[in-house]
Amino acid sequence: MMQVKEIMSQDIASLKSEDSIEKAAQLMKAYNVGSIPVCSGLQVIGIVTDRDITLRSVATGQNSKDETVGNIMTPNPVLGTPEMSVEDTAKIMSENQIRRLPIVENNRLIGMLALGDISLEPTLQYSAEEALTNISQPDIR
């Protein structure tokens, strides 16, 4: 069974809660990603997504240069570990409707696993497709 550490990305960006929303958007553009973990030291304390920026900052008229990531991030995000099976991780991502999962070891951020990483593995395409189907469902809460 394939483990997360075999396919996770180790070239990852992270932010501090006091970083500006503008910096978050610039990192997303530079790394071509839609979410970035927010860390205190190396410990993940939140995650900020392009959707957070849109709905919690831009839509409310916040100044992205002055407003901090800590004010719009989702605290206590779902995390994975490098030893988890990719199949289990795909289930977790599906159940929580997330496309990118921070991977931690000893409370330290060491990687990110994206749904795209899973879908690139021929033996795991079904898991990725199933997860994406659930993630793409509208949230009716």
Backbone as JSON, one array per atom type, in Angstrom:
{
  "sequence": "MMQVKEIMSQDIASLKSEDSIEKAAQLMKAYNVGSIPVCSGLQVIGIVTDRDITLRSVATGQNSKDETVGNIMTPNPVLGTPEMSVEDTAKIMSENQIRRLPIVENNRLIGMLALGDISLEPTLQYSAEEALTNISQPDIR",
  "N": [[0.84, -1.18, 0.0], [0.59, 2.17, -0.9], [2.3, 4.92, 0.61], [1.77, 8.22, 1.98], [4.15, 9.76, 2.11], [5.53, 8.98, -0.15], [4.47, 10.29, -2.34], [3.9, 12.92, -1.67], [4.28, 16.51, -1.84], [7.28, 18.23, -1.22], [8.21, 20.7, -1.58], [7.15, 23.35, -0.33], [5.14, 26.17, 0.54], [4.71, 28.31, 3.36], [2.92, 30.28, 5.77], [2.94, 32.87, 8.32], [0.76, 33.7, 11.02], [0.67, 36.44, 11.34], [1.35, 37.45, 8.87], [0.58, 39.36, 5.9], [-2.53, 39.39, 4.05], [-2.16, 39.98, 1.43], [0.45, 39.01, 1.02], [-0.08, 36.28, 1.28], [-1.68, 35.82, -0.99], [0.2, 36.43, -2.98], [2.09, 34.38, -2.56], [0.5, 32.17, -3.19], [0.14, 32.62, -5.89], [2.82, 32.47, -6.8], [3.51, 29.81, -6.16], [1.55, 28.5, -7.45], [-0.82, 27.49, -6.18], [-3.83, 26.86, -4.26], [-4.15, 26.93, -1.56], [-2.53, 27.52, 1.57], [-0.57, 26.43, 4.27], [-0.69, 27.75, 7.61], [1.66, 28.63, 9.94], [3.03, 28.42, 13.27], [6.08, 28.89, 14.19], [7.24, 25.83, 13.26], [4.93, 24.46, 13.51], [1.72, 23.59, 12.4], [-0.96, 25.75, 12.48], [-3.15, 26.62, 11.2], [-4.94, 27.05, 8.08], [-4.96, 28.78, 5.02], [-7.01, 29.66, 2.34], [-7.6, 30.34, -1.17], [-10.26, 30.83, -1.4], [-10.91, 31.65, 1.21], [-9.61, 34.12, 1.2], [-11.08, 35.45, -0.75], [-13.8, 35.38, 0.25], [-13.64, 36.12, 3.01], [-12.1, 38.37, 3.12], [-11.75, 40.07, 0.66], [-14.49, 40.25, -0.16], [-15.6, 41.46, 2.04], [-14.5, 43.9, 2.05], [-11.96, 44.31, 3.14], [-8.59, 45.54, 3.63], [-6.07, 44.19, 1.86], [-3.37, 44.55, 2.28], [-3.05, 45.38, 4.88], [-4.59, 43.72, 6.51], [-4.38, 40.66, 8.36], [-3.32, 37.24, 7.82], [-4.01, 35.57, 9.92], [-6.52, 36.48, 10.68], [-8.3, 35.54, 8.79], [-7.84, 32.88, 8.29], [-8.53, 29.31, 8.42], [-8.7, 27.83, 11.44], [-6.96, 25.11, 13.18], [-6.62, 22.97, 11.1], [-7.4, 19.97, 9.17], [-5.03, 17.4, 9.3], [-2.39, 15.37, 7.89], [-0.22, 12.45, 8.05], [3.12, 11.31, 7.18], [3.24, 8.52, 7.06], [0.71, 7.56, 6.59], [-1.66, 5.71, 4.63], [-2.18, 6.3, 1.17], [-4.73, 5.84, 0.21], [-6.32, 6.01, 2.55], [-5.89, 8.68, 3.13], [-7.05, 9.92, 0.91], [-9.71, 9.33, 1.44], [-10.1, 10.82, 3.81], [-9.71, 13.41, 2.81], [-11.84, 13.56, 1.07], [-14.07, 13.24, 2.82], [-13.81, 15.55, 4.33], [-13.97, 17.49, 2.47], [-11.66, 18.69, 1.17], [-8.91, 19.76, -0.85], [-6.19, 19.91, -0.59], [-3.81, 18.71, 1.67], [-2.1, 19.37, 4.6], [0.96, 17.86, 5.62], [2.3, 16.45, 8.46], [4.94, 15.77, 10.81], [5.91, 14.82, 13.96], [4.63, 17.16, 14.94], [5.55, 19.03, 13.1], [5.5, 20.8, 10.05], [5.98, 19.07, 7.09], [5.33, 18.56, 4.49], [2.99, 18.66, 1.68], [0.0, 17.23, 0.54], [-1.68, 16.94, -2.39], [-4.81, 16.58, -4.07], [-4.32, 16.32, -6.74], [-1.77, 15.13, -6.74], [-2.38, 12.55, -5.96], [-4.03, 11.72, -8.04], [-2.25, 11.43, -10.12], [-1.04, 9.02, -9.84], [-1.4, 5.99, -11.35], [-2.54, 3.68, -10.13], [-4.04, 4.79, -8.16], [-5.97, 6.4, -9.14], [-8.76, 5.99, -9.04], [-9.37, 6.44, -6.31], [-8.77, 9.18, -6.12], [-10.58, 10.27, -7.96], [-13.01, 9.57, -6.77], [-12.81, 10.98, -4.36], [-12.73, 13.62, -5.35], [-15.25, 13.83, -6.49], [-16.88, 13.91, -4.21], [-15.83, 16.2, -2.96], [-16.51, 18.14, -4.77], [-19.21, 18.42, -4.5], [-21.92, 20.59, -3.76], [-21.88, 22.51, -0.76], [-24.31, 22.21, 1.53], [-24.93, 23.27, 3.99]],
  "CA": [[0.0, 0.0, 0.0], [1.41, 3.37, -1.04], [2.23, 5.87, 1.71], [1.75, 9.64, 1.63], [5.51, 10.3, 1.92], [6.03, 8.61, -1.47], [3.96, 11.16, -3.4], [3.64, 14.29, -1.21], [5.2, 17.56, -2.28], [8.08, 18.76, -0.12], [8.49, 22.09, -1.92], [5.92, 23.96, 0.14], [5.14, 27.51, 1.13], [3.88, 28.45, 4.56], [2.74, 31.65, 6.23], [2.75, 33.1, 9.75], [-0.55, 34.33, 11.18], [0.78, 37.9, 11.24], [1.61, 37.85, 7.49], [-0.56, 40.03, 5.25], [-3.31, 38.63, 3.09], [-1.5, 40.22, 0.15], [1.56, 38.05, 0.94], [-0.68, 34.96, 1.04], [-2.08, 35.77, -2.4], [1.42, 36.41, -3.78], [2.66, 33.03, -2.46], [-0.38, 31.27, -3.95], [0.46, 32.83, -7.3], [4.18, 31.98, -7.06], [3.55, 28.34, -6.06], [0.41, 28.0, -8.22], [-1.65, 26.69, -5.28], [-5.01, 27.55, -3.75], [-4.17, 26.96, -0.1], [-1.2, 27.53, 2.19], [-0.62, 26.24, 5.72], [-0.25, 28.84, 8.46], [2.46, 27.99, 10.99], [3.67, 29.12, 14.37], [7.31, 28.09, 14.11], [6.99, 24.8, 12.23], [3.67, 23.79, 13.83], [0.58, 24.08, 11.62], [-2.04, 26.24, 13.34], [-4.29, 26.97, 10.36], [-4.72, 27.0, 6.64], [-5.66, 29.86, 4.33], [-7.3, 29.28, 0.97], [-8.0, 31.44, -2.05], [-11.66, 31.1, -1.06], [-10.88, 32.48, 2.44], [-9.23, 35.48, 0.8], [-12.21, 36.03, -1.48], [-15.0, 35.57, 1.06], [-13.42, 36.72, 4.33], [-11.32, 39.6, 3.01], [-12.16, 40.91, -0.46], [-15.94, 40.47, -0.16], [-15.97, 42.31, 3.17], [-13.85, 45.19, 1.87], [-10.72, 44.43, 3.93], [-7.38, 45.94, 2.91], [-5.22, 42.99, 1.87], [-2.02, 44.89, 2.71], [-3.07, 45.59, 6.33], [-5.27, 42.6, 7.18], [-3.47, 39.51, 8.51], [-3.76, 35.89, 7.51], [-4.63, 35.02, 11.12], [-7.92, 36.89, 10.79], [-9.17, 34.88, 7.81], [-7.49, 31.46, 8.13], [-9.31, 28.29, 9.11], [-7.81, 27.26, 12.47], [-6.98, 23.66, 13.42], [-7.0, 22.23, 9.89], [-7.18, 18.53, 9.11], [-3.62, 17.14, 8.97], [-2.02, 13.99, 7.61], [1.15, 12.07, 8.41], [3.78, 10.68, 6.04], [3.06, 7.06, 7.04], [-0.67, 7.2, 6.25], [-1.84, 5.19, 3.27], [-2.76, 7.29, 0.28], [-6.17, 5.56, 0.15], [-6.94, 6.6, 3.74], [-5.79, 10.12, 2.98], [-8.07, 10.32, -0.07], [-11.0, 9.27, 2.16], [-10.14, 11.97, 4.73], [-9.87, 14.6, 1.99], [-13.2, 13.51, 0.56], [-15.0, 13.47, 3.92], [-13.66, 16.93, 4.8], [-14.06, 18.35, 1.28], [-10.44, 19.46, 0.99], [-8.1, 19.34, -1.99], [-4.78, 19.88, -0.2], [-3.69, 18.29, 3.06], [-0.75, 19.53, 5.18], [1.51, 16.61, 6.18], [3.14, 16.79, 9.61], [5.64, 14.72, 11.55], [6.32, 15.43, 15.24], [4.05, 18.51, 14.96], [6.26, 19.93, 12.17], [5.07, 20.71, 8.66], [7.04, 18.51, 6.24], [4.89, 18.41, 3.11], [1.58, 18.85, 1.33], [-0.52, 16.24, -0.4], [-2.79, 17.49, -3.16], [-5.59, 15.6, -4.8], [-3.62, 16.13, -8.01], [-0.68, 14.17, -6.54], [-2.99, 11.22, -5.9], [-4.58, 11.35, -9.35], [-1.15, 11.13, -11.05], [-0.66, 7.63, -9.67], [-2.41, 5.19, -12.05], [-3.23, 2.75, -9.24], [-4.83, 5.54, -7.18], [-6.88, 7.34, -9.82], [-10.13, 5.82, -8.56], [-9.47, 7.13, -5.02], [-8.77, 10.62, -6.37], [-11.85, 10.62, -8.62], [-14.07, 9.45, -5.78], [-12.65, 12.11, -3.43], [-13.09, 14.85, -6.04], [-16.71, 13.83, -6.64], [-17.45, 14.38, -2.94], [-15.37, 17.56, -2.7], [-17.17, 19.05, -5.69], [-20.62, 18.56, -4.15], [-22.16, 21.86, -3.05], [-22.04, 22.4, 0.67], [-25.69, 22.7, 1.75], [-25.15, 23.59, 5.41]],
  "C": [[0.89, 1.25, 0.0], [1.19, 4.33, 0.13], [2.32, 7.3, 1.19], [3.15, 10.16, 1.32], [6.08, 9.99, 0.54], [5.57, 9.59, -2.56], [3.71, 12.61, -2.96], [4.68, 15.25, -1.78], [5.96, 18.07, -1.06], [8.5, 20.21, -0.38], [7.24, 22.9, -1.58], [6.15, 25.36, 0.7], [4.36, 27.45, 2.43], [3.87, 29.92, 4.95], [2.74, 31.68, 7.75], [1.42, 33.84, 9.89], [-0.5, 35.84, 11.06], [1.12, 38.39, 9.83], [0.37, 38.48, 6.88], [-1.27, 39.08, 4.29], [-2.7, 38.8, 1.69], [-0.34, 39.23, -0.04], [1.03, 36.65, 0.64], [-1.04, 34.81, -0.44], [-0.86, 35.69, -3.31], [2.07, 35.03, -3.75], [1.82, 32.03, -3.26], [-0.08, 31.39, -5.44], [1.82, 32.22, -7.65], [4.25, 30.45, -7.08], [2.43, 27.67, -6.87], [-0.44, 27.04, -7.39], [-2.82, 27.53, -4.77], [-5.11, 27.56, -2.24], [-2.74, 26.86, 0.44], [-1.35, 27.34, 3.69], [-0.09, 27.48, 6.46], [0.43, 28.2, 9.67], [2.87, 28.97, 12.08], [4.95, 28.33, 14.58], [7.11, 27.11, 12.98], [5.67, 24.06, 12.47], [2.52, 24.43, 13.05], [-0.55, 24.48, 12.57], [-3.29, 26.61, 12.53], [-3.96, 26.76, 8.9], [-5.52, 28.15, 6.03], [-5.81, 29.46, 2.87], [-7.65, 30.52, 0.14], [-9.46, 31.82, -1.77], [-11.76, 31.94, 0.22], [-10.58, 33.93, 2.08], [-10.41, 36.17, 0.13], [-13.37, 36.36, -0.55], [-14.79, 36.32, 2.36], [-12.63, 38.02, 4.28], [-11.86, 40.5, 1.91], [-13.65, 41.25, -0.39], [-16.4, 41.37, 0.99], [-15.24, 43.65, 3.14], [-12.58, 45.39, 2.69], [-9.57, 44.88, 3.03], [-6.37, 44.79, 3.0], [-3.77, 43.28, 2.27], [-1.93, 44.98, 4.24], [-3.63, 44.39, 7.1], [-4.32, 41.39, 7.25], [-4.15, 38.18, 8.19], [-4.49, 35.27, 8.71], [-6.1, 35.36, 11.27], [-8.85, 36.15, 9.83], [-8.9, 33.38, 7.66], [-8.53, 30.56, 8.82], [-8.37, 27.67, 10.14], [-7.96, 25.74, 12.57], [-7.38, 22.84, 12.19], [-6.77, 20.72, 10.05], [-5.74, 18.32, 8.65], [-3.43, 15.66, 8.65], [-0.6, 13.73, 8.07], [1.78, 11.31, 7.24], [3.56, 9.17, 5.94], [1.65, 6.62, 6.67], [-0.71, 6.6, 4.85], [-2.52, 6.26, 2.43], [-4.27, 7.09, 0.17], [-6.89, 6.18, 1.34], [-6.97, 8.12, 3.64], [-6.85, 10.63, 2.01], [-9.46, 10.31, 0.59], [-11.16, 10.49, 3.07], [-10.38, 13.25, 3.94], [-11.3, 14.69, 1.46], [-14.21, 13.87, 1.66], [-14.98, 14.93, 4.39], [-13.73, 17.96, 3.69], [-12.85, 19.28, 1.14], [-9.59, 18.88, -0.14], [-6.62, 19.23, -1.66], [-4.67, 19.64, 1.29], [-2.26, 18.52, 3.57], [-0.31, 18.21, 5.82], [2.51, 17.0, 7.27], [3.77, 15.54, 10.22], [6.2, 15.39, 12.8], [5.88, 16.89, 15.33], [4.75, 19.51, 14.06], [5.75, 19.7, 10.76], [6.23, 20.18, 7.81], [6.62, 18.36, 4.78], [3.43, 18.75, 2.93], [1.2, 17.73, 0.37], [-1.73, 16.86, -1.08], [-3.53, 16.35, -3.84], [-4.93, 15.3, -6.14], [-2.47, 15.14, -7.91], [-1.22, 12.74, -6.57], [-3.44, 10.78, -7.29], [-3.5, 11.02, -10.37], [-0.69, 9.68, -10.95], [-1.74, 6.73, -10.29], [-3.2, 4.26, -11.12], [-4.15, 3.46, -8.25], [-5.86, 6.45, -7.82], [-8.31, 7.22, -9.32], [-10.33, 6.56, -7.24], [-9.57, 8.63, -5.22], [-10.1, 11.06, -7.01], [-13.0, 10.58, -7.63], [-14.01, 10.62, -4.79], [-13.12, 13.4, -4.09], [-14.6, 14.94, -6.23], [-17.34, 14.37, -5.36], [-17.06, 15.82, -2.65], [-16.14, 18.55, -3.55], [-18.66, 19.21, -5.42], [-20.83, 19.9, -3.46], [-22.37, 21.6, -1.57], [-23.39, 23.02, 1.02], [-25.97, 22.97, 3.22], [-25.8, 24.94, 5.57]]
}
